[in-house]
Amino acid sequence: MNTRRQFLRSSTALITLPVLESLGFRAFAGSKPITPPKRMVFLGFGWGVTKETWFPDKTKTSADWPLPPGLKPLARHHKDITVIQNLANKFTNEAHWGSTFWLTGANRYGEPGQSFHNSISADQVAAEAFGKDTRFTSLQLSCENGEEAGHGPGLSLAWDRRGKPVSGFNNPVVAFHRLFSDDTTPLAQRQAQLKQKRSVLDTVLDDASSVARGLGKEDNDKLAEYLQSIRDIEVRLSKDEQWLDKPKPAPAEDSLEPKGEIAGYEEVKLMYALIAAALQADVTRVATYRQPVSSLLKSLKIPFSGHNLSHYGPGPRMDASQLRDAKQAELLAGLIDKLKATREPDGTTLFDHTTLAYGSNIQSIHYLDNCPTLITGGGSGVKLGQHLVMSDPKTPLCNLWLTLLHGNGLDIASHGDSTGLIHELIA
């Protein structure tokens, strides 16, 4: 234990370099610009889209494919977005479970005797590689309650290797201060608090070995899961130790700090701005956002809940569903604007090094096929400006996640229920 902790303390000096990179410094006073890091962002929303007007015409897949009405606000970025049709999660059978399996592709009944099982999400696969050198391994943003994002266990899009949800921040005020506000508690006091937490964990781990003797298999499995949770806490404490004496960066926009109560359209807009600021400051390189829907509808003066709107038909509900789609696309266009306007030290933009995936696990109503899927950003090196219609109407959505992960340098064999790469995307 002592050797490991000495190594962690001795490695803290290595952590400062990425922050210097994001500020435009040159490595060790050299003249060669530092290559900006890769980033990945996953934006998910519950309740689906208006299928008649969100999806492009399947018969038009040429280079000049027309944008459908639901994506018209993205017209200025038409050449930088790709829409992919006929993707779905093979095992998904719960339309009301929001985005629970969107990034995992897991089989809920994959563990015998259990009514719920999940696996690691695509963002956390990336975070394991990208999060080693940043203050936050990954950033999870969500909304205040389950009805906002769609039902299902947990509000996070992110799931760890044990199939447990990764916690995050449910409102922009908390997210802003966690990302950018320094703790005013004296350093010595914070160090003492960490030491005390360490002591508690050491005691638990030491006692666990004696408790394990004589337990049956089921109890041993439960104990192993509990101990893994303890080790996860230990990893987070190690991360805290590494960054304890380093001040947080200030966001590039002075007006970014939330003022007053924010909900709906303005909440999503601010969360997008926080994601862009966090990537720019290099406090994290991986982010997910499980977005609000019902509060967005309220802010647009739409008198339907997210669930009722997904069961639209011709008339007021369909009109409202189309308005929601357009406003969501408008917000996405604004985020792409920010990424394109943010310059990297080498003269490229944040957009050039970010992979952004946008969509839902559900098409509309209870239809779980043809998940709405849009990708943008140059981080994965995939072909943008395309409208792809996969020949197999049940192509795994995880094939896309696997392709994007490969494009970011992560040479993994598979992800979730993937069956291979989407070669039409590979440049």
KOLZATI-308506 format. One line per field, with one value per residue (C-alpha): y, z negated, x; residue in three letters; residue number from 1. Coordinates in pm, whole numbers, plus 50000, padded with zeros to 5 digits. Each point is the difference from the previous one (the first is absolute). Layout:
py	Y / ...
pz	Z / ...
px	X / ...
r	ala / ...
k	NUM / ...
This chain:
py	50000 / 50245 / 49933 / 50057 / 50330 / 50124 / 49931 / 50193 / 50296 / 49989 / 50005 / 50318 / 50222 / 49817 / 50103 / 50372 / 49981 / 49965 / 50319 / 50182 / 49855 / 50135 / 50346 / 49993 / 49939 / 49809 / 49682 / 50062 / 50330 / 49819 / 50168 / 49720 / 50046 / 49735 / 49780 / 50073 / 49703 / 49799 / 50062 / 49814 / 50135 / 49801 / 50191 / 49785 / 50081 / 49795 / 49959 / 49994 / 50230 / 50066 / 49718 / 50152 / 50321 / 49932 / 49725 / 50078 / 49831 / 49649 / 50013 / 50306 / 49914 / 50195 / 50266 / 50271 / 49817 / 50245 / 50080 / 49901 / 50266 / 49874 / 50066 / 50327 / 50210 / 49807 / 50123 / 50205 / 49681 / 49773 / 49896 / 49919 / 49768 / 49639 / 49835 / 49620 / 49796 / 49640 / 49986 / 49839 / 49824 / 49629 / 49934 / 50319 / 49917 / 50282 / 50311 / 50189 / 49940 / 50310 / 49971 / 49724 / 49773 / 50262 / 49998 / 49645 / 49772 / 49764 / 49724 / 50089 / 49629 / 49912 / 49879 / 49685 / 50059 / 50378 / 50224 / 50274 / 49996 / 50266 / 50031 / 50274 / 50291 / 50126 / 50327 / 49815 / 49787 / 50328 / 50148 / 49715 / 50113 / 50375 / 50075 / 49915 / 50349 / 50219 / 50118 / 49822 / 49657 / 50074 / 50243 / 49872 / 50251 / 49918 / 50157 / 50019 / 49703 / 49680 / 50127 / 50268 / 49756 / 49690 / 49728 / 49743 / 49947 / 50296 / 50325 / 49959 / 49890 / 49874 / 49647 / 49851 / 49657 / 49853 / 50125 / 50265 / 50356 / 50265 / 50297 / 50356 / 50338 / 50065 / 50376 / 50261 / 50187 / 49695 / 49903 / 50347 / 50022 / 49645 / 50066 / 50353 / 50121 / 49942 / 49852 / 50270 / 49742 / 50029 / 49752 / 49841 / 49935 / 49841 / 49782 / 49889 / 49915 / 49784 / 49828 / 49921 / 49851 / 49795 / 49866 / 49888 / 49823 / 49825 / 49866 / 49873 / 49826 / 49843 / 49866 / 49867 / 49723 / 49845 / 50041 / 49815 / 49675 / 49754 / 50188 / 49825 / 50082 / 50242 / 50192 / 50006 / 50148 / 50269 / 50072 / 50020 / 50254 / 50204 / 49995 / 50110 / 50299 / 50078 / 49976 / 50235 / 50253 / 49950 / 50080 / 50321 / 50095 / 49946 / 50234 / 50258 / 49971 / 50067 / 50323 / 50118 / 50287 / 50104 / 50287 / 49947 / 50191 / 50289 / 49947 / 50195 / 50170 / 50235 / 49970 / 49621 / 49988 / 49926 / 50279 / 49908 / 49703 / 49860 / 49730 / 49863 / 50162 / 50231 / 49712 / 49789 / 50301 / 50063 / 49634 / 49998 / 50309 / 49828 / 49696 / 50218 / 50195 / 49681 / 49859 / 50328 / 50024 / 49631 / 49916 / 49697 / 49841 / 49787 / 50124 / 49865 / 50193 / 49832 / 50294 / 50120 / 49970 / 50088 / 50318 / 50091 / 49961 / 50220 / 50271 / 49990 / 50037 / 49650 / 49857 / 49633 / 49779 / 49833 / 49663 / 50122 / 50189 / 49683 / 49851 / 50274 / 49990 / 50255 / 50326 / 50203 / 49726 / 49933 / 50375 / 50024 / 49699 / 50164 / 50324 / 49807 / 49835 / 50336 / 50162 / 49707 / 50028 / 50376 / 49939 / 49741 / 50246 / 50252 / 49748 / 49921 / 50376 / 50014 / 49705 / 50148 / 50344 / 49870 / 50005 / 49742 / 50090 / 49862 / 50211 / 49726 / 50013 / 49807 / 49861 / 49843 / 49783 / 49921 / 49712 / 50092 / 49746 / 50110 / 49789 / 49783 / 49631 / 50029 / 50105 / 50111 / 49856 / 49653 / 49939 / 49891 / 49955 / 50267 / 50196 / 50371 / 50033 / 50298 / 50040 / 50300 / 50125 / 49903 / 49805 / 49652 / 50077 / 49860 / 50125 / 50285 / 50154 / 49659 / 49844 / 49628 / 49741 / 49668 / 49705 / 49793 / 50168 / 49846 / 50118 / 50031 / 50355 / 49872 / 49960 / 50379 / 50033 / 49746 / 50193 / 50331 / 49847 / 49853 / 50341 / 50141 / 49752 / 49744 / 49663 / 49792 / 49677 / 50068 / 50210 / 49889 / 49805 / 50126 / 49778 / 50213 / 50345 / 50225 / 50015 / 50261 / 50250 / 49933 / 50264
pz	50000 / 49910 / 50319 / 50211 / 49829 / 50033 / 50370 / 50025 / 49817 / 50209 / 50321 / 49926 / 50184 / 50321 / 49968 / 50044 / 50363 / 50170 / 49829 / 50136 / 50342 / 49999 / 49919 / 50304 / 49833 / 50178 / 49846 / 49817 / 50187 / 50335 / 50314 / 50135 / 49924 / 49774 / 50164 / 49836 / 49814 / 50119 / 49840 / 50013 / 49920 / 49992 / 49992 / 49940 / 49957 / 49913 / 50181 / 50354 / 50291 / 50259 / 50236 / 50300 / 49995 / 49807 / 50219 / 50348 / 50299 / 50015 / 50378 / 49999 / 49886 / 50252 / 49895 / 50025 / 49793 / 49882 / 49633 / 49866 / 49825 / 49653 / 50071 / 50198 / 49720 / 50070 / 50362 / 49944 / 49883 / 50267 / 50136 / 49650 / 49879 / 50084 / 49937 / 49982 / 50031 / 49910 / 49677 / 49688 / 49679 / 50043 / 49641 / 49926 / 49913 / 49763 / 50186 / 49675 / 49873 / 50162 / 50080 / 49757 / 50269 / 50270 / 49960 / 49867 / 50229 / 49704 / 49949 / 49697 / 49925 / 50076 / 49645 / 49897 / 49703 / 50027 / 50130 / 50103 / 50143 / 50178 / 50126 / 50067 / 50218 / 50297 / 49826 / 49706 / 50234 / 50136 / 49650 / 49887 / 50265 / 50022 / 49633 / 49856 / 50047 / 49916 / 49674 / 50080 / 50161 / 50166 / 49965 / 49954 / 50035 / 49957 / 49883 / 49677 / 50026 / 50191 / 50177 / 50165 / 50178 / 50032 / 49741 / 49892 / 49720 / 49952 / 50194 / 50140 / 50352 / 49858 / 49859 / 49860 / 50061 / 49723 / 50174 / 49734 / 50087 / 49972 / 49804 / 50124 / 49974 / 50050 / 50038 / 50154 / 49674 / 49828 / 50317 / 50042 / 49645 / 50001 / 50324 / 49950 / 49638 / 49769 / 49654 / 49742 / 49729 / 49900 / 50179 / 49673 / 49894 / 50333 / 49978 / 49652 / 50123 / 50277 / 49755 / 49773 / 50291 / 50092 / 49646 / 50008 / 50333 / 49876 / 49698 / 50217 / 50243 / 49722 / 49823 / 50322 / 50041 / 49668 / 50067 / 50332 / 49832 / 49969 / 50221 / 50266 / 50368 / 50013 / 49694 / 50137 / 50324 / 49804 / 49796 / 50316 / 50149 / 49680 / 49993 / 50362 / 49901 / 49728 / 50250 / 50234 / 49716 / 49944 / 50365 / 49972 / 49686 / 50188 / 50271 / 49733 / 49854 / 50336 / 50051 / 49641 / 50023 / 50357 / 50050 / 50234 / 50329 / 50060 / 50283 / 50317 / 49983 / 49706 / 50034 / 49969 / 49628 / 49960 / 49853 / 49841 / 50083 / 50350 / 50164 / 50338 / 50312 / 49811 / 49778 / 50301 / 50157 / 49684 / 49955 / 50357 / 49922 / 49688 / 50206 / 50252 / 49720 / 49818 / 50320 / 50078 / 49649 / 50020 / 49665 / 50175 / 50345 / 49981 / 49931 / 50007 / 49963 / 49944 / 50091 / 49862 / 50224 / 49797 / 49858 / 50354 / 50113 / 49715 / 50090 / 50356 / 49868 / 50123 / 49784 / 50034 / 49800 / 50169 / 49983 / 50141 / 50276 / 50112 / 50067 / 50248 / 50290 / 50266 / 49835 / 49701 / 49849 / 50325 / 50051 / 49648 / 50059 / 50313 / 49811 / 49734 / 50267 / 50160 / 49668 / 49905 / 50338 / 49945 / 49668 / 50158 / 50277 / 49732 / 49833 / 50334 / 50050 / 49668 / 50082 / 50339 / 49851 / 49729 / 50117 / 49898 / 49940 / 50342 / 50188 / 50040 / 49821 / 49716 / 50260 / 50191 / 49702 / 49851 / 50082 / 49929 / 50011 / 49970 / 49983 / 49813 / 49928 / 50121 / 50337 / 49879 / 49809 / 49907 / 50317 / 49911 / 50354 / 50206 / 49702 / 50089 / 50049 / 50102 / 49971 / 50054 / 49914 / 50137 / 49702 / 50140 / 50352 / 50144 / 50316 / 49926 / 50222 / 50067 / 49978 / 49944 / 50011 / 49875 / 50216 / 49693 / 49817 / 49676 / 50021 / 49640 / 49875 / 49822 / 50342 / 50011 / 49649 / 50089 / 50319 / 49814 / 49726 / 50263 / 50169 / 49670 / 49980 / 49770 / 50159 / 49823 / 50147 / 49934 / 49802 / 49871 / 50270 / 50284 / 50299 / 50168 / 50124 / 50227 / 50287 / 50190 / 49729 / 50004 / 50195
px	50000 / 50274 / 50196 / 49690 / 49920 / 50355 / 49977 / 49674 / 50152 / 50314 / 49796 / 49805 / 50247 / 49914 / 49637 / 50060 / 50113 / 49657 / 49879 / 50302 / 49929 / 49646 / 50134 / 50225 / 50338 / 50273 / 50135 / 50324 / 50054 / 50014 / 49871 / 49784 / 49626 / 49851 / 49737 / 49664 / 49846 / 49701 / 49660 / 49669 / 49651 / 49676 / 49669 / 49692 / 49632 / 49693 / 49668 / 50143 / 49913 / 49730 / 50088 / 49819 / 50204 / 50325 / 50147 / 50133 / 49835 / 50150 / 50014 / 50227 / 50351 / 50207 / 50250 / 49734 / 49737 / 49732 / 49953 / 49658 / 49789 / 50097 / 50369 / 49966 / 50158 / 50323 / 50014 / 50316 / 50174 / 49853 / 50342 / 50122 / 49725 / 49923 / 49663 / 49992 / 49680 / 49910 / 50201 / 49853 / 50095 / 49926 / 49897 / 49806 / 49639 / 49903 / 49885 / 49946 / 50351 / 50134 / 50369 / 50094 / 50149 / 50063 / 50381 / 50039 / 49800 / 49966 / 49745 / 49789 / 49956 / 50361 / 50070 / 49810 / 49773 / 50014 / 49722 / 50240 / 50349 / 50204 / 50357 / 50254 / 49890 / 50200 / 50089 / 50154 / 50210 / 50138 / 50033 / 50225 / 50250 / 49938 / 49934 / 50339 / 50143 / 49700 / 49848 / 49673 / 50023 / 49666 / 49712 / 49644 / 49715 / 49634 / 49673 / 49808 / 49760 / 49930 / 49690 / 50211 / 50230 / 49787 / 49953 / 50256 / 50251 / 50228 / 50019 / 50349 / 50089 / 50331 / 50040 / 50322 / 50152 / 49784 / 49686 / 49941 / 49893 / 50272 / 49872 / 50017 / 49832 / 49630 / 49998 / 50231 / 50065 / 50150 / 50188 / 50152 / 50132 / 50132 / 50187 / 50126 / 49964 / 50297 / 49942 / 50077 / 50073 / 50371 / 50225 / 50122 / 49641 / 49911 / 50311 / 49896 / 49651 / 50140 / 50234 / 49706 / 49803 / 50306 / 50021 / 49635 / 50049 / 50315 / 49812 / 49714 / 50234 / 50207 / 49690 / 49850 / 50258 / 49901 / 49627 / 50030 / 50108 / 49714 / 49753 / 49798 / 50034 / 49704 / 50122 / 50354 / 49868 / 49818 / 50311 / 50212 / 49759 / 50011 / 50379 / 50012 / 49788 / 50254 / 50284 / 49812 / 49983 / 50371 / 50071 / 49798 / 50192 / 50325 / 49874 / 49909 / 50350 / 50157 / 49808 / 49968 / 50249 / 49920 / 49755 / 49708 / 50011 / 49764 / 49749 / 50072 / 49659 / 49951 / 49622 / 49997 / 49915 / 49627 / 49786 / 49668 / 49781 / 50045 / 49789 / 49903 / 50144 / 50237 / 50114 / 50102 / 50170 / 50201 / 50090 / 50132 / 50208 / 50138 / 50098 / 50184 / 50173 / 50104 / 50153 / 50173 / 50150 / 50097 / 49846 / 49848 / 50008 / 49686 / 49647 / 49646 / 49676 / 49664 / 49784 / 49666 / 49698 / 49690 / 50153 / 50113 / 49639 / 49877 / 50250 / 49865 / 49641 / 49914 / 49715 / 50097 / 50236 / 50293 / 49824 / 49669 / 50177 / 50178 / 49654 / 49918 / 49757 / 49904 / 49901 / 50123 / 50217 / 50184 / 50049 / 50143 / 50225 / 50140 / 50061 / 50192 / 50217 / 50078 / 50091 / 50224 / 50174 / 50034 / 50174 / 50230 / 50092 / 50097 / 50232 / 50166 / 50047 / 50187 / 50221 / 50089 / 50071 / 50236 / 50362 / 50259 / 50368 / 50097 / 49745 / 49739 / 49665 / 49842 / 49757 / 50290 / 50097 / 49657 / 49768 / 49637 / 49718 / 49637 / 49687 / 49754 / 49947 / 49639 / 49860 / 49655 / 49703 / 50134 / 50201 / 50353 / 50131 / 50180 / 50131 / 50040 / 50377 / 50211 / 50377 / 50225 / 50347 / 50339 / 50135 / 49936 / 50115 / 49675 / 49830 / 49762 / 49733 / 49843 / 49658 / 50057 / 49723 / 50132 / 49892 / 49914 / 49707 / 50126 / 50361 / 50128 / 50029 / 50310 / 50164 / 50001 / 50143 / 50270 / 50084 / 50025 / 50215 / 50233 / 50016 / 50121 / 50284 / 49834 / 50066 / 49736 / 49861 / 49631 / 49755 / 49661 / 49818 / 50222 / 50066 / 50267 / 50096 / 49792 / 50246 / 49793 / 50102 / 50372 / 50191
r	met / asn / thr / arg / arg / gln / phe / leu / arg / ser / ser / thr / ala / leu / ile / thr / leu / pro / val / leu / glu / ser / leu / gly / phe / arg / ala / phe / ala / gly / ser / lys / pro / ile / thr / pro / pro / lys / arg / met / val / phe / leu / gly / phe / gly / trp / gly / val / thr / lys / glu / thr / trp / phe / pro / asp / lys / thr / lys / thr / ser / ala / asp / trp / pro / leu / pro / pro / gly / leu / lys / pro / leu / ala / arg / his / his / lys / asp / ile / thr / val / ile / gln / asn / leu / ala / asn / lys / phe / thr / asn / glu / ala / his / trp / gly / ser / thr / phe / trp / leu / thr / gly / ala / asn / arg / tyr / gly / glu / pro / gly / gln / ser / phe / his / asn / ser / ile / ser / ala / asp / gln / val / ala / ala / glu / ala / phe / gly / lys / asp / thr / arg / phe / thr / ser / leu / gln / leu / ser / cys / glu / asn / gly / glu / glu / ala / gly / his / gly / pro / gly / leu / ser / leu / ala / trp / asp / arg / arg / gly / lys / pro / val / ser / gly / phe / asn / asn / pro / val / val / ala / phe / his / arg / leu / phe / ser / asp / asp / thr / thr / pro / leu / ala / gln / arg / gln / ala / gln / leu / lys / gln / lys / arg / ser / val / leu / asp / thr / val / leu / asp / asp / ala / ser / ser / val / ala / arg / gly / leu / gly / lys / glu / asp / asn / asp / lys / leu / ala / glu / tyr / leu / gln / ser / ile / arg / asp / ile / glu / val / arg / leu / ser / lys / asp / glu / gln / trp / leu / asp / lys / pro / lys / pro / ala / pro / ala / glu / asp / ser / leu / glu / pro / lys / gly / glu / ile / ala / gly / tyr / glu / glu / val / lys / leu / met / tyr / ala / leu / ile / ala / ala / ala / leu / gln / ala / asp / val / thr / arg / val / ala / thr / tyr / arg / gln / pro / val / ser / ser / leu / leu / lys / ser / leu / lys / ile / pro / phe / ser / gly / his / asn / leu / ser / his / tyr / gly / pro / gly / pro / arg / met / asp / ala / ser / gln / leu / arg / asp / ala / lys / gln / ala / glu / leu / leu / ala / gly / leu / ile / asp / lys / leu / lys / ala / thr / arg / glu / pro / asp / gly / thr / thr / leu / phe / asp / his / thr / thr / leu / ala / tyr / gly / ser / asn / ile / gln / ser / ile / his / tyr / leu / asp / asn / cys / pro / thr / leu / ile / thr / gly / gly / gly / ser / gly / val / lys / leu / gly / gln / his / leu / val / met / ser / asp / pro / lys / thr / pro / leu / cys / asn / leu / trp / leu / thr / leu / leu / his / gly / asn / gly / leu / asp / ile / ala / ser / his / gly / asp / ser / thr / gly / leu / ile / his / glu / leu / ile / ala
k	1 / 2 / 3 / 4 / 5 / 6 / 7 / 8 / 9 / 10 / 11 / 12 / 13 / 14 / 15 / 16 / 17 / 18 / 19 / 20 / 21 / 22 / 23 / 24 / 25 / 26 / 27 / 28 / 29 / 30 / 31 / 32 / 33 / 34 / 35 / 36 / 37 / 38 / 39 / 40 / 41 / 42 / 43 / 44 / 45 / 46 / 47 / 48 / 49 / 50 / 51 / 52 / 53 / 54 / 55 / 56 / 57 / 58 / 59 / 60 / 61 / 62 / 63 / 64 / 65 / 66 / 67 / 68 / 69 / 70 / 71 / 72 / 73 / 74 / 75 / 76 / 77 / 78 / 79 / 80 / 81 / 82 / 83 / 84 / 85 / 86 / 87 / 88 / 89 / 90 / 91 / 92 / 93 / 94 / 95 / 96 / 97 / 98 / 99 / 100 / 101 / 102 / 103 / 104 / 105 / 106 / 107 / 108 / 109 / 110 / 111 / 112 / 113 / 114 / 115 / 116 / 117 / 118 / 119 / 120 / 121 / 122 / 123 / 124 / 125 / 126 / 127 / 128 / 129 / 130 / 131 / 132 / 133 / 134 / 135 / 136 / 137 / 138 / 139 / 140 / 141 / 142 / 143 / 144 / 145 / 146 / 147 / 148 / 149 / 150 / 151 / 152 / 153 / 154 / 155 / 156 / 157 / 158 / 159 / 160 / 161 / 162 / 163 / 164 / 165 / 166 / 167 / 168 / 169 / 170 / 171 / 172 / 173 / 174 / 175 / 176 / 177 / 178 / 179 / 180 / 181 / 182 / 183 / 184 / 185 / 186 / 187 / 188 / 189 / 190 / 191 / 192 / 193 / 194 / 195 / 196 / 197 / 198 / 199 / 200 / 201 / 202 / 203 / 204 / 205 / 206 / 207 / 208 / 209 / 210 / 211 / 212 / 213 / 214 / 215 / 216 / 217 / 218 / 219 / 220 / 221 / 222 / 223 / 224 / 225 / 226 / 227 / 228 / 229 / 230 / 231 / 232 / 233 / 234 / 235 / 236 / 237 / 238 / 239 / 240 / 241 / 242 / 243 / 244 / 245 / 246 / 247 / 248 / 249 / 250 / 251 / 252 / 253 / 254 / 255 / 256 / 257 / 258 / 259 / 260 / 261 / 262 / 263 / 264 / 265 / 266 / 267 / 268 / 269 / 270 / 271 / 272 / 273 / 274 / 275 / 276 / 277 / 278 / 279 / 280 / 281 / 282 / 283 / 284 / 285 / 286 / 287 / 288 / 289 / 290 / 291 / 292 / 293 / 294 / 295 / 296 / 297 / 298 / 299 / 300 / 301 / 302 / 303 / 304 / 305 / 306 / 307 / 308 / 309 / 310 / 311 / 312 / 313 / 314 / 315 / 316 / 317 / 318 / 319 / 320 / 321 / 322 / 323 / 324 / 325 / 326 / 327 / 328 / 329 / 330 / 331 / 332 / 333 / 334 / 335 / 336 / 337 / 338 / 339 / 340 / 341 / 342 / 343 / 344 / 345 / 346 / 347 / 348 / 349 / 350 / 351 / 352 / 353 / 354 / 355 / 356 / 357 / 358 / 359 / 360 / 361 / 362 / 363 / 364 / 365 / 366 / 367 / 368 / 369 / 370 / 371 / 372 / 373 / 374 / 375 / 376 / 377 / 378 / 379 / 380 / 381 / 382 / 383 / 384 / 385 / 386 / 387 / 388 / 389 / 390 / 391 / 392 / 393 / 394 / 395 / 396 / 397 / 398 / 399 / 400 / 401 / 402 / 403 / 404 / 405 / 406 / 407 / 408 / 409 / 410 / 411 / 412 / 413 / 414 / 415 / 416 / 417 / 418 / 419 / 420 / 421 / 422 / 423 / 424 / 425 / 426 / 427
